[in-house]
Amino acid sequence: MASVLDALWEDRDVRFDITAQQMKTRPGEVLIDCLDSIEDTKGNNGDRGRLLVTNLRIIWHSLALPRVNLSVGYNTIINITTRTANSKLRGQTEALYILTKSNNTRFEFIFTNVVPGSPRLFTSVIAVHRAYETSKMYRDLKLRAALIQNKQLRLLPREQVYDKINGVWNLSSDQGNLGTFFITNVRIVWHANMNESFNVSIPYLQISGGYVLGFKIDPVDKLQDALKEINSLHKVYSANPIFGVDYEMEEKPQPLEELTVEQPPDDVEIEPDEQTDAFTAYFADGSKQQDREPVFSEELGLAIEKLKDGFTLQGLWEVMG
């Protein structure tokens, strides 16, 4: 059951200086908002850029040099806050701070709206990320969830049941458990007939992953029919996935392909084994090469290392808490 979904990375990775092809939306990915005049204050301070908000990730690229860009998947985001930052284009102003973790490395991103007085940068990113976080049933395998009500599947938005199959054995234990299959356009759900809370929800997005579940249906003809139906629905889903992140702006943005400009190739040879260090600017506190100068803290009554701009002791205590 291999599919294009095997290569899904957009919501799971943090990537820097991606190609024009990688900036394009994949099947099922939708551009929700487009914000011009956004500064990447952490890594490209003083450079005016464009922020694209999709249902899987946010993309920022420089307007002057679109190949200078970054892609931040929502699944990597640990925290989103608003704090004061020092922008070369706006001075000291409120900015969007995004803390992420990708491949065991923490990255921090700071975005500033160069146009004063507009909260749209904050509202769009925070609202879409919240929609992503509250729709994980579409994308994650779930065990023992609140799936069944009055012997019927509790449907997700845009979900349709295509088949209900009785007499399905779950082979997770030696004796097996007899239950029921619900086959829908986004997932397969099984629950035990004697205990509806003993269940599993398997999105098509997770099929061909590393988790193996065994089910038995008798007779064999019935099993083959179920397999054929699941294969067919999985193929349809793969062509146009439903990721479950539904959020619409009042103003529809232009298609992503019209907003990104492919750069002509530079007349420069690049060494193939030369690694880019574009990401180092985004390490969480990655700019710190040595301890900052000590200052006296009246709040604590002792000398402490000078805090970074935009940080307060109260804020740090809240993080510790």
Disulfide bonds with the S-S distance in Angstrom:
none
